[in-house]
Amino acid sequence: MGKVYKVCEEDEWEGAKNNEFFAGSKSDLKDGFIHFSTSEQLKETLEKHFKLKSPLYLLEVETDDLEIEWEISRNNQLFPHLYEPLPLSTVTNIYRIILDAKGTHIIPETVYND
């Protein structure tokens, strides 16, 4: 059972949560695939692409029934990408991410403990 994570801005999640599929964020639609991160890549993804943005939603996605492509991206690391809409039935948890007093995103401990 593999898990990956998708960070969504509030308006993106609000627009998608009542649908069967999530087509992706603005940058996903521009790039032609949905960007995900592993739990290990998540902190850097938030710092690089979502600095000081809050609130955000973090979708925990079960990958067993998805055709995830692992492709080289930032820092020569393999990142999970999906070249089709994300079925919301594969989202196993949704976390709300806010900033602490220093402007750092607070990532739930359960993300690292699964």
C-alpha positions as CSV (number, residue, x, y, z in Angstrom):
1,M,0.0,0.0,0.0
2,G,1.7,3.2,-1.2
3,K,0.8,6.7,-0.3
4,V,1.6,10.0,-1.9
5,Y,0.6,13.5,-1.0
6,K,-1.0,16.4,-2.9
7,V,-1.0,19.9,-1.6
8,C,-4.0,22.0,-2.6
9,E,-4.9,25.6,-2.1
10,E,-8.1,26.1,-0.3
11,D,-10.1,27.3,-3.4
12,E,-8.8,24.3,-5.4
13,W,-10.0,21.8,-2.8
14,E,-13.3,23.5,-2.2
15,G,-13.9,23.3,-6.0
16,A,-13.1,19.6,-6.2
17,K,-14.2,18.0,-3.0
18,N,-17.8,17.3,-4.1
19,N,-16.7,15.7,-7.4
20,E,-15.6,12.2,-8.3
21,F,-12.3,13.4,-9.7
22,F,-9.8,16.2,-9.1
23,A,-8.4,17.5,-12.4
24,G,-5.4,19.2,-10.6
25,S,-4.2,22.6,-9.5
26,K,-3.4,25.4,-11.9
27,S,0.2,24.3,-12.1
28,D,-0.9,20.7,-12.7
29,L,-3.2,21.7,-15.6
30,K,-0.4,23.8,-17.1
31,D,2.2,20.9,-16.8
32,G,-0.2,18.2,-18.0
33,F,0.0,16.0,-14.9
34,I,-0.8,16.1,-11.2
35,H,2.2,16.7,-9.0
36,F,2.6,14.6,-5.8
37,S,5.2,14.3,-3.1
38,T,6.3,11.5,-0.8
39,S,6.2,12.2,2.9
40,E,9.9,12.8,2.8
41,Q,9.6,15.4,0.0
42,L,6.6,17.2,1.5
43,K,8.4,19.8,3.7
44,E,10.5,21.0,0.8
45,T,7.5,21.1,-1.6
46,L,5.6,23.3,0.9
47,E,8.6,25.6,1.3
48,K,9.3,25.9,-2.4
49,H,5.8,26.2,-3.9
50,F,3.6,27.3,-1.0
51,K,5.7,29.6,1.1
52,L,3.6,31.5,3.6
53,K,0.4,30.3,2.0
54,S,-2.3,29.2,4.4
55,P,-4.6,27.5,4.9
56,L,-3.8,24.6,2.6
57,Y,-5.2,21.1,2.3
58,L,-3.0,18.0,2.1
59,L,-4.6,15.0,0.4
60,E,-3.2,11.6,1.4
61,V,-3.6,9.4,-1.7
62,E,-3.5,5.6,-1.9
63,T,-1.6,4.7,-5.1
64,D,-2.4,1.0,-5.5
65,D,-5.1,1.6,-8.2
66,L,-3.3,4.5,-9.9
67,E,-0.8,4.6,-12.7
68,I,1.8,6.8,-11.0
69,E,4.8,7.7,-13.0
70,W,8.0,8.3,-11.0
71,E,10.0,11.0,-12.8
72,I,13.2,12.9,-12.0
73,S,12.5,16.4,-10.8
74,R,13.8,18.7,-8.1
75,N,17.3,17.8,-6.7
76,N,17.4,14.8,-9.1
77,Q,14.8,13.0,-7.0
78,L,12.1,10.8,-8.3
79,F,8.6,12.4,-7.8
80,P,5.2,10.8,-8.3
81,H,3.1,12.2,-11.1
82,L,-0.3,11.2,-12.4
83,Y,-1.3,11.9,-16.0
84,E,-5.0,11.6,-15.5
85,P,-7.6,13.1,-13.1
86,L,-7.3,11.9,-9.6
87,P,-10.3,9.8,-8.4
88,L,-11.3,11.2,-5.1
89,S,-12.1,7.6,-4.0
90,T,-8.3,7.2,-3.6
91,V,-8.0,10.0,-1.1
92,T,-7.7,8.3,2.3
93,N,-7.1,11.4,4.5
94,I,-7.5,15.1,4.2
95,Y,-5.4,17.4,6.5
96,R,-5.7,21.1,6.9
97,I,-2.3,22.7,7.0
98,I,-1.7,26.1,8.7
99,L,1.4,28.1,9.5
100,D,3.0,28.3,12.9
101,A,4.2,31.7,14.4
102,K,7.4,31.5,12.4
103,G,5.6,31.0,9.1
104,T,6.4,27.3,8.8
105,H,3.7,24.8,7.7
106,I,2.6,22.5,10.4
107,I,2.5,18.9,8.9
108,P,0.5,16.4,10.9
109,E,2.7,13.7,12.6
110,T,0.5,11.0,11.2
111,V,1.9,11.8,7.7
112,Y,5.4,10.6,8.9
113,N,4.1,7.7,11.0
114,D,2.2,5.8,8.3
